[in-house]
Amino acid sequence: MTVLVHALEKPGLAPFAMPDRFRTEIAYFISVDDKAPPPGEYHVRAVDVASWLDEGVFRLVSPLDSASQAEIELTEEQESWLEWMQANQIERIRISVD
């Protein structure tokens, strides 16, 4: 299965294809807003995208110990998706399964 990432700000832009595992990986990249988005829609801040691309990693905070963080190297697919987000100035996305 393929996951399609749709740019909500640019509906005419072709969706970006990601592997099926992206349905769970998206949780690592979403930003928390005061207002919860509709199901299947996500906010990914441009400043975070730039940081992840610059560093080549994202950080996970342990749910058991907030002082502990793990640095996870971006996969090629994640890096390509983030580059697509940055190049097209996208922060709000929706995912669907093809």
Contacts in CASP RR format, 6 or more apart in sequence:
PFRMAT RR
TARGET T0000
AUTHOR 0000-0000-0000
METHOD contacts of the structure
MODEL  1
MTVLVHALEKPGLAPFAMPDRFRTEIAYFISVDDKAPPPGEYHVRAVDVA
SWLDEGVFRLVSPLDSASQAEIELTEEQESWLEWMQANQIERIRISVD
1 20 0 8 1.000
1 97 0 8 1.000
1 98 0 8 1.000
2 17 0 8 1.000
2 18 0 8 1.000
2 19 0 8 1.000
2 20 0 8 1.000
2 97 0 8 1.000
2 98 0 8 1.000
3 17 0 8 1.000
3 18 0 8 1.000
3 19 0 8 1.000
3 20 0 8 1.000
3 22 0 8 1.000
3 23 0 8 1.000
3 95 0 8 1.000
3 96 0 8 1.000
3 97 0 8 1.000
3 98 0 8 1.000
4 15 0 8 1.000
4 16 0 8 1.000
4 17 0 8 1.000
4 18 0 8 1.000
4 95 0 8 1.000
4 96 0 8 1.000
4 97 0 8 1.000
4 98 0 8 1.000
5 15 0 8 1.000
5 16 0 8 1.000
5 17 0 8 1.000
5 18 0 8 1.000
5 22 0 8 1.000
5 81 0 8 1.000
5 84 0 8 1.000
5 93 0 8 1.000
5 94 0 8 1.000
5 95 0 8 1.000
6 15 0 8 1.000
6 93 0 8 1.000
6 94 0 8 1.000
6 95 0 8 1.000
6 96 0 8 1.000
7 13 0 8 1.000
7 15 0 8 1.000
7 88 0 8 1.000
7 90 0 8 1.000
7 92 0 8 1.000
7 93 0 8 1.000
8 41 0 8 1.000
8 90 0 8 1.000
8 92 0 8 1.000
8 93 0 8 1.000
8 94 0 8 1.000
9 89 0 8 1.000
9 90 0 8 1.000
9 91 0 8 1.000
9 92 0 8 1.000
10 88 0 8 1.000
10 90 0 8 1.000
13 88 0 8 1.000
13 90 0 8 1.000
15 96 0 8 1.000
16 80 0 8 1.000
16 81 0 8 1.000
16 84 0 8 1.000
17 98 0 8 1.000
18 77 0 8 1.000
18 81 0 8 1.000
18 95 0 8 1.000
19 77 0 8 1.000
20 97 0 8 1.000
22 77 0 8 1.000
22 81 0 8 1.000
22 95 0 8 1.000
23 95 0 8 1.000
23 97 0 8 1.000
25 78 0 8 1.000
26 42 0 8 1.000
26 95 0 8 1.000
28 58 0 8 1.000
28 60 0 8 1.000
28 72 0 8 1.000
29 42 0 8 1.000
29 44 0 8 1.000
29 48 0 8 1.000
29 52 0 8 1.000
29 58 0 8 1.000
30 42 0 8 1.000
30 43 0 8 1.000
30 44 0 8 1.000
31 43 0 8 1.000
31 44 0 8 1.000
31 45 0 8 1.000
31 48 0 8 1.000
33 43 0 8 1.000
37 43 0 8 1.000
37 92 0 8 1.000
40 94 0 8 1.000
40 95 0 8 1.000
41 92 0 8 1.000
41 93 0 8 1.000
41 94 0 8 1.000
42 92 0 8 1.000
42 93 0 8 1.000
42 94 0 8 1.000
42 95 0 8 1.000
43 91 0 8 1.000
43 92 0 8 1.000
44 85 0 8 1.000
44 90 0 8 1.000
44 91 0 8 1.000
44 92 0 8 1.000
44 93 0 8 1.000
45 91 0 8 1.000
46 85 0 8 1.000
46 86 0 8 1.000
46 89 0 8 1.000
46 91 0 8 1.000
49 82 0 8 1.000
49 85 0 8 1.000
49 86 0 8 1.000
50 86 0 8 1.000
52 58 0 8 1.000
52 74 0 8 1.000
52 82 0 8 1.000
53 74 0 8 1.000
53 79 0 8 1.000
53 82 0 8 1.000
53 83 0 8 1.000
53 86 0 8 1.000
56 73 0 8 1.000
56 74 0 8 1.000
56 79 0 8 1.000
57 71 0 8 1.000
57 72 0 8 1.000
57 73 0 8 1.000
57 74 0 8 1.000
58 71 0 8 1.000
58 72 0 8 1.000
58 74 0 8 1.000
59 69 0 8 1.000
59 70 0 8 1.000
59 71 0 8 1.000
59 72 0 8 1.000
60 69 0 8 1.000
60 70 0 8 1.000
60 72 0 8 1.000
61 68 0 8 1.000
61 69 0 8 1.000
62 68 0 8 1.000
62 69 0 8 1.000
62 70 0 8 1.000
74 82 0 8 1.000
84 90 0 8 1.000
85 91 0 8 1.000
85 93 0 8 1.000
END
